[in-house]
Amino acid sequence: MALPANPLPASTVVLVRPGEGGGFEVFMNRRPEKMETYAGVYVFPGGCVEKDDCSQEMVALTHGLAPAEARAALESELDGEVCLGHWVAAVRELFEEAGIQFFVNPAAQHTDETKLFQRLASKRQALQLGELNLSSLLAAERLACDLSRLKYFSHRITPEHYKIRFDTRFYIAALPKNQTPLPTSEEVAESLWVTPEKALAESESGKFPMMPPTIAVLRTLARYPAWGKLCEAYRL
């Protein structure tokens, strides 16, 4: 009998924003039909933790969270720098897939936000294709990865009977002002904002195919009746 596959470390971001009537919406992507994993499935932005995410160069370019704090939050036996890399991966994947950036100028110097966003947008595809790593991008722009925007949400490991397994940390974050997610990208067939209740209903009807971890996150979010309650619970 074959041994179960080792789960790959991964990070996922549940991006939220206020909605109508005091409620809130979550940002979801539908993966292209030709993807190797989860083809055509509705997911939150995310992906595998990469070596550069945990590198000394990358750790030096983070802001708002220390390695020891990351380790404590994850309740992990991994090194603090590796735990911090899980947060970095979440920020990187959100930028690659949705174009939303959680970067900050640690020197607090005045920055032309419009021009900065344009430069970052022009480099996003190279980052997604692996032609550029995040630490190099941030160093060139004199920016840091603002990990304080992410709040740890949950942890899920793919069951052993799956051929491809993930050891995934889920994070929740509020959509920054003056930013709009991409409608599509290299790994996204379409994206949408939807309430947790509607997403669950569409999943049950068969319109939104989802994996169990995604459904579990949505069920947790659906327990919060209002945007204010959600922000209070997760300190958004």
N, C-alpha and C positions, 0 to 999 in steps of 0.2 A: 504494500500500500504506500502510495506516494506521500511524502511529508507535505504539510501545508506550506504554502508560499509565505515568505517573510513579508510582513506588512511594510509598505513604504511610508516614511514620515510625510505628512501633508498638512496643509493649512487652508482653511476656508473662511471667507468673510461674509457675514450676514449684514448687508448694508440696508439701513432703514431710514425713513423720512416721515415727517408728519403728514397725515392724510386728512380727508374731509371729516367733519363732525367730531374732531378731537381724536380720531383714530390714527393709524399709521399704516404704512406700506413697506413691503420688502422688495428688494431688487433681485430678480432671477434671470438666469440665462438658459436658453435651450441649446444644447450642444449639437453640432452638425451630425448628419446621419452617417458620415464616413469616418467618424472618430473610432479609435481602437477601444476605448472604454466609455461606457455610458452614452453611446450614440443616441441622439434624439431625446435625451433625458433632460428634464429641467433641474438645474442645480444653482447653487450660489457660487460666485467667483472663488476659484481656489486651484490648488495644484500641489505638486511635490516640493518638499524642502530641498533646496539645492546646496551644493558644497559652499558656494560663495555667500549664501545667506548666513552661514555660521563662521565665516572667516574673520580673522583679526581686523582686516581692513574694513569689513562691513560693520563689525561691532563698534569700531571707532566712529562710525558715521550714523549712530543711532541716537535718539533723543527721547527722554521721557520715561525710560524704563531701564533699570540696571539688570545685569545678568542674574543676580541673586533674587531679585523680585520676579523675574520671569520664571525662574525655577520654582519658587514658592507658589506662584499662581497656578502652574501646571501640576504641582504636587508630583514632580518628576525626580528620578534619580539621575537624569542626564546632567552633564555639565551645564553651568549657567549660560555659557556662550552658545551652546547648542540650543538650549531652551529659547534664548533670545532670537536665534535664527528662525525659530518657528513663527515668531511675530513678524520678522522681516519678510519671510516667505509670503505671509498673508498680505502685507502691504504691496509687495512686488506683484503678486498674482492679480490683485485688484487693479493695479495700474496697467498691467499687460492686457487683461481681458476687458476691462471697463473704462480705462483711461482716467480713473479717479486717482488722484495722487495725495498721499499723506506725507508730504515733505515739508521741511521747515528750514529757514535760515537761522542757524544757531547764533550767529553774530548779530541778529536782529537788525541787519542793514536794510535800507530801503530797496525794494525790488519792484521793478515794473512787472506786475502780475500777469498782464496780458502777454508780454513778450516771453516771460518765463514759461507760461502754459504752452505757448506756441513751440518753443524749443523742446520742451518735454514731449509734446505730442509728436514732434518730428523724429524723436528717438525711441518712441514706444515700440514700434514694430521691430527695430533692431534688437531691443531687449527681449521681446517675445520670441524672436527667431534664434536667440542665443548668440547673436553677433556682438552683443554688448552686455556686460554684467552691471548690476545695479550699483555696486560700490564705485565703479569707474564713472558711471553717469552722475552720481551724487557728488563725487569729488570734483568733477569738471564744473559742475554748477554751484559748488560751495554750499551744498544742501546736506541735510541729515534726514534720516528716516524717522518720522514722528510716531513712535509706538504708543504714545499716550492716548491716541485716538481709538485704539482697539481695546475692547474689554473681553476677557476670556469668557466663553459661553459654555462649551461642552467638549467631550472627548468621545470618539467612537473608533473602534477597530473592526474592520471587515471580518465577518465570520470565516472560519478556516476552510469551508467548502468552496469558496470562490478562488478562481485561478489567479486573479490579480487582487491583492489586498492592500488596504491603506490604513495607516495609524494616523487618524485625522484629528486635529485640534480646530474647533470652531470658535470664531471670534465675532463679536457684534460691534458695529460702528455706525455713527450717524453720518448721513451724506453731508459733506462740507458745503458751505455757502459758495455760490458762484461756480459750482461745478455740476456738470451733467454727464451721466454715463454714456458711453458709446452704444448705439443701437445694435451694432454688429462688430465683430472683430475676427481675427484669424481662427479662434476656437469658439466663436459664438455665432450661431445661426440667427438668433434674434434675442432681444432682451425686453423685459417689461417690469413695471411696478405693479404689485398686486397685494391685496390684504392677505394675511395668513388664512383667514376663513375662506376666501374665494379660492386660493391656491389649493387648499385641502379639498374643497368641493370639486374642483376641476380634476384633482388627482383621483378621487373616488369615482368620478364619472368616466375616467379613462382618457380624458382630453390632455391631461398633464402627466405623462409618465415620470415617476420619481423613484429614487432609491429610498430605502427605509430611513437612513440618517436624516435626509432632507425632510421627510414627513415628520420625524420626531422633533426636529427644530421648529417646524411650523406649528405643531401642536403645543409646544411650550410657549411660543410667542402668542398664540391665540388665547392664552389664559389672561393676557393683559388687556383690559378693556379700553385703554386710552394711551395716547402718546406720552402723556405726563407720567403715567404709572410705569411705562416701559423705561423711560429715561431715569426715573427714580430707582428702579430695580437694578439697572446696569450702569448707573452713573454716567450716562451719555451726555 
